[in-house]
């Protein structure tokens, strides 16, 4: 029996909640779907990048941001990627030990450290980006160029709304 025709051992999805009951519809919840897709894409990328390039997913995120925007700080990377400063710091330390990045202190503020990829880091980036872009192409299979642009627009709008979501506290707006 093909995987598509195999009987599922999962419980059927309950279509109607009990009166007065609120439940999440995982097929209509934007946060659930975004997180599920993100988790699955990151898990497979993590395995692939470690196996083929000896690079963790966080190290790759740091490298990708530094290749596109050299001389940013760890704090900038944390802010741009939405990842904790501790995770970014560990990735920076790992890349530094591997000779993939270099740091220079801000002359006007010694607490700030600017980061950039070394030639070795750029060479590794140039190998990994090929796989990264191919994975993105596969993820977007079946999307037209117009749909792709629309999807990016929706993501930018969602990103702009993150501050609203972060500011929400139950009871504060009722």
C-alpha positions as CSV (number, residue, x, y, z in Angstrom):
1,X,0.0,0.0,0.0
2,X,1.4,3.4,-1.0
3,X,2.1,5.9,1.8
4,X,-0.6,8.2,0.5
5,X,-3.2,5.4,0.8
6,X,-2.0,3.9,4.1
7,X,-4.6,4.2,6.9
8,X,-3.6,6.8,9.4
9,X,-3.2,5.8,13.0
10,X,-3.9,9.4,14.1
11,X,-7.2,10.4,15.6
12,X,-9.5,12.2,13.2
13,X,-9.6,16.0,13.5
14,X,-12.7,17.1,15.4
15,X,-14.4,19.6,13.1
16,X,-16.8,21.1,15.7
17,X,-16.0,22.2,19.2
18,X,-18.4,21.7,22.0
19,X,-20.6,24.8,22.6
20,X,-18.5,27.4,24.3
21,X,-15.3,25.5,23.7
22,X,-12.4,27.3,21.9
23,X,-9.9,25.0,20.2
24,X,-7.1,25.7,17.7
25,X,-7.7,24.6,14.2
26,X,-4.1,23.6,13.3
27,X,-5.0,23.9,9.6
28,X,-6.2,27.5,9.9
29,X,-3.8,28.8,12.6
30,X,-1.1,31.0,11.0
31,X,1.2,30.8,14.0
32,X,0.9,27.0,14.2
33,X,1.5,26.5,10.5
34,X,4.5,28.9,10.4
35,X,6.1,27.3,13.4
36,X,5.5,23.7,12.1
37,X,6.9,24.6,8.7
38,X,9.8,26.4,10.3
39,X,10.6,23.5,12.7
40,X,10.5,20.9,9.9
41,X,12.6,23.0,7.5
42,X,15.2,23.8,10.3
43,X,15.4,20.2,11.5
44,X,16.2,18.9,8.0
45,X,18.6,21.8,7.3
46,X,20.4,21.2,10.6
47,X,21.0,17.6,9.7
48,X,22.0,18.4,6.1
49,X,24.4,21.2,7.0
50,X,26.1,19.3,9.8
51,X,26.5,16.2,7.7
52,X,27.8,17.9,4.5
53,X,29.5,21.0,5.8
54,X,30.2,20.4,9.6
55,X,28.0,23.4,10.4
56,X,25.1,23.8,12.8
57,X,22.0,25.7,11.8
58,X,22.7,28.6,14.1
59,X,26.2,28.9,12.7
60,X,24.7,29.0,9.2
61,X,22.3,31.7,10.2
62,X,25.1,33.8,11.5
63,X,27.2,33.2,8.4
64,X,24.3,34.0,6.0
65,X,23.6,37.3,7.8
66,X,27.3,38.3,7.9
67,X,27.8,37.5,4.2
68,X,24.9,39.7,3.3
69,X,25.8,42.5,5.8
70,X,29.4,42.4,7.0
71,X,30.4,44.4,10.1
72,X,27.3,43.9,12.1
73,X,27.3,42.9,15.8
74,X,26.0,39.8,17.6
75,X,23.2,42.0,19.0
76,X,22.2,42.9,15.4
77,X,22.2,39.2,14.4
78,X,20.0,38.4,17.4
79,X,17.6,41.2,16.6
80,X,17.4,40.4,12.9
81,X,17.0,36.6,13.4
82,X,14.8,36.7,16.5
83,X,17.2,34.3,18.2
84,X,18.5,34.7,21.8
85,X,21.8,36.5,22.3
86,X,23.1,33.3,24.0
87,X,22.5,31.2,20.9
88,X,24.1,33.8,18.7
89,X,27.1,34.1,21.0
90,X,27.7,30.3,21.0
91,X,27.5,30.3,17.2
92,X,29.9,33.2,16.9
93,X,32.4,31.5,19.3
94,X,32.2,28.3,17.2
95,X,32.7,30.2,13.9
96,X,35.6,32.1,15.5
97,X,37.3,28.9,16.7
98,X,36.9,27.4,13.2
99,X,38.6,30.5,11.6
100,X,35.4,31.5,9.8
101,X,34.9,34.9,11.3
102,X,36.9,37.8,12.7
103,X,35.9,40.4,15.1
104,X,37.0,44.1,15.5
105,X,36.1,46.5,18.3
106,X,34.2,49.7,17.7
107,X,36.8,52.4,18.2
108,X,34.1,54.8,19.6
109,X,32.5,52.1,21.9
110,X,34.7,49.3,23.1
111,X,31.7,47.3,24.2
112,X,30.6,46.8,20.5
113,X,32.3,44.2,18.4
114,X,31.8,44.1,14.6
115,X,31.9,40.8,12.9
116,X,32.8,39.7,9.4
117,X,33.5,36.4,7.7
118,X,37.1,35.5,6.9
119,X,38.1,34.3,3.5
120,X,37.7,30.8,4.9
121,X,34.2,31.7,6.2
122,X,33.2,33.2,2.8
123,X,34.4,30.1,1.0
124,X,32.2,27.9,3.3
125,X,29.3,30.3,2.9
126,X,29.6,30.1,-0.9
127,X,29.3,26.3,-0.7
128,X,26.4,26.2,1.8
129,X,24.3,29.0,0.1
130,X,24.0,26.7,-3.0
131,X,22.2,24.1,-0.9
132,X,20.2,26.7,1.0
133,X,18.9,28.3,-2.2
134,X,18.0,24.9,-3.7
135,X,16.1,23.9,-0.5
136,X,14.2,27.2,-0.8
137,X,13.5,26.5,-4.5
138,X,12.1,23.1,-3.5
139,X,10.0,24.5,-0.7
140,X,8.4,27.0,-3.1
141,X,7.7,24.3,-5.8
142,X,4.3,24.9,-7.3
143,X,4.3,28.7,-6.5
144,X,4.3,31.1,-9.4
145,X,6.6,34.1,-9.4
146,X,3.6,36.2,-8.5
147,X,2.6,34.0,-5.6
148,X,6.3,34.0,-4.4
149,X,6.3,37.8,-4.4
150,X,2.9,37.8,-2.6
151,X,4.1,35.4,0.0
152,X,7.2,37.5,0.7
153,X,4.9,40.5,1.1
154,X,2.7,38.6,3.5
155,X,5.8,37.6,5.6
156,X,7.0,41.2,5.7
157,X,3.6,42.3,6.9
158,X,3.5,39.6,9.5
159,X,7.0,40.6,10.6
160,X,5.8,44.2,11.0
161,X,3.0,42.9,13.3
162,X,5.3,41.0,15.6
163,X,5.6,44.0,17.9
164,X,1.8,44.1,18.3
165,X,1.8,40.4,19.2
166,X,4.7,40.8,21.6
167,X,2.9,43.7,23.4
168,X,-0.3,41.8,23.9
169,X,-1.1,40.7,27.5
170,X,-4.4,38.9,28.3
171,X,-6.8,41.3,29.9
172,X,-4.9,44.4,29.0
173,X,-7.0,45.0,25.9
174,X,-10.4,43.7,26.9
